[in-house]
């Protein structure tokens, strides 16, 4: 029988990975340590209700989604990740272009 700690740990990690977030990035978003996020995902610790709400908010899901036995990552999560990666690609391209222009200006 699966317990609630197993379900929350599995779901949290699945949603985090679907968004392409590291444990460190999620920790930063919820103002906690990477170590604590790791302890939740390995079922050593169980988060408080307030922390569950912060984690869900950072993942862009309802808190109740962390407790679902059967998650099916919605298409919107995949779309969100793809959009974020495309935005990053564009920003990095602009940064590289500006660096190349700066190099051309210098004697």
N, C-alpha and C positions, 0 to 999 in steps of 0.2 A: 504494500500500500504506500502510495506517495504521500508525503506530508507537505504541509504548507511551505516549510522552509525550502524543500526541494523545488517546488513549483515556482516560488518567487525567484530563487537563484537562477533557475533555468530560463525563465522568462526575461528577467533583467538582462542576462547575458545575451539572449537572442535579440532583444530589441536594441541593445547597445551595439552589437555586431552589425545588425541590419542598417544602422545609421553610420557605421564606419567609425564609431567612437572607441578610443582606447579607454582603459580603466582610468587612466590619469585625466583624460579630457572630461569624462563623466564626473569624476571626483571634483574637478575644478568647477564644473557647472552647478554642482549641488553643495559646494563649499565644504568638502570633507577630504579625507586623505585617500590616496590610491590604495593604501593598505586596507582601509575600511571597506572600500568597494570590493576588493579582492576577497575579504573575509565574508562578505555577504554572498558573493558568487560561489564560494567554496563551502557555504553553509555553516561556517564557524560562528557567524553573528547573524542576528535577525534585526532589521532596521525598525526604528520606532515609526509610529503612524506618520509623524511629521516628516521623517526622512523618506518614507515611502512616497509621500506626496511630492517632495522635492525631486526624487528620482524620476517619478512618472512625468512630472512637468518637464524635466530636462530631456526626457526621451520622447516628449510630444504625445503621450498617451494618457488615458484615464487611469487613475490609480488601480481601479478594479481589474484592468488588463494584466497587471502583474500577478493576479491570483487565478487566472484562467488555466484550467488543466490542458486545454487544447488551443494553442495559439496558432494562428495562421497570419503571418505577417502581412498586413494589408498592402495592396499595391501602392498606396500612398507613401508607405515607408520606403519602398524601392524608388519611387519617383523623387522623394525628398533627397535621398542619398545621391541619385543621379544628378539632380539639380545642384546640390552642394558641390559635387565633384566638378561639374561643368563651370560653376562659378569660380572655383579655385583655379581651374585651368586658365580661365580668362584673366584672372588677377595675376597669376604667375607670368602669363604671356606679356601683360602690360608692364610688369616689373622688369622682366628681362629686356624688353624693348627700351625702356627708359635707361637701364644700365648700359646698353649698347650705345645709345645716343650720347650718354655722358662720356663714354670712352672715346667716341668720335670727336667730341669737343675739346678734349684735353690734348695739349701739344705732345 
